[in-house]
Amino acid sequence: MDGTGEIRLQSVVKETVSEEGRRLRQGFFLTKEEGDKFVERARAKGLKVTELSVPSEIVIEADYTLTMPWAFSGEARKVVAKIALAAVALQYGVPFALSPSFDGIREAHSATGDRDLRVWAFSNEGLMSAHLRTAHQHSVMCYLSAGMRKGWAIVTIFGGITYLGN
């Protein structure tokens, strides 16, 4: 699939391993000529070739990479910090969220404050597998430690873009 959403088929040869542990080279070709060339080369190398008929239905497995530079921007990190602070205010009350402990988050919303903002993109396979969301769901998990006088928040937006802040 290209960047415009159009699926562009191409001939493919891939290496696989059979259930018996044998290496296999499998090909899918758009033209008969390409398939014949693949078979001819394999037989010239003395390899066994099994030709299959063209399937009546083709399943396309497309990979598409979406780049999101905005997700790592200072502005996105500020929004995530504000979400975490709002979650703290909701759970523990506005007076607590206005305490000096959270001054750093509020100061980060100044023009240059995002340099010191302690919010980073976060990825953890265990967390993500236990924390499945769809693209329109968002969540916040907070942990506040009175003994350590620290707090952590994991904010997930759009179902999978996750940030850790402390």
HELIX and SHEET records of a PDB file:
HELIX    1   1 LYS A   32  ALA A   44  1                                  13    
HELIX    2   2 PRO A   69  PHE A   72  5                                   4    
HELIX    3   3 GLY A   74  TYR A   92  1                                  19    
HELIX    4   4 VAL A   94  ALA A   97  1                                   4    
HELIX    5   5 PRO A  100  PHE A  102  5                                   3    
HELIX    6   6 ASP A  103  GLU A  107  1                                   5    
HELIX    7   7 GLY A  113  ASP A  116  5                                   4    
HELIX    8   8 GLU A  125  SER A  129  1                                   5    
SHEET    1   A 2 VAL A  12  VAL A  17  0                                        
SHEET    2   A 2 ARG A  23  PHE A  28 -1                                        
SHEET    1   B 4 VAL A 119  ALA A 121  0                                        
SHEET    2   B 4 ILE A 161  GLY A 165 -1                                        
SHEET    3   B 4 LYS A 150  ILE A 157 -1                                        
SHEET    4   B 4 SER A 139  SER A 145 -1                                        
END                                                                             
